[in-house]
Amino acid sequence: WYQRRVRVGGMFGAEPLCSGGCIAIADTGSSLMTGPTDEVAKIYKAVGATPVSGAAIVDCNKISTLPTFTITIGGTKFPLTADQYVLKETELLQTQRPQDKTNM
């Protein structure tokens, strides 16, 4: 990972995030995003996500209706569509929610 103090902010649809700026690091070895608890809670609420063990579950049928998540770093905006910020888990060619998995 690469650590550098940068100020980030953003918008999740019409909801401002980190309006005063947040400190961030870039972890080039991960495709996951994290953030301040209060800001992440706003995102979960906006998408109707169910928090589970430090992550969240989103109904895959609603992905096309979710808002754009725009991260601003150093004045440059990086818009992400739901297809880019929602991690889909697929098993046996079928996308599943983690709680639908069974132990065999």
Secondary structure by P-SEA (a helix, b strand, c coil): ccccbbbbbbbcccccccccbbbbbbccccccccccaaaaaaaaaaaccccccccccccccccccbbbbbbbcccbbbbbcccccbbbbbcccccccccccccc
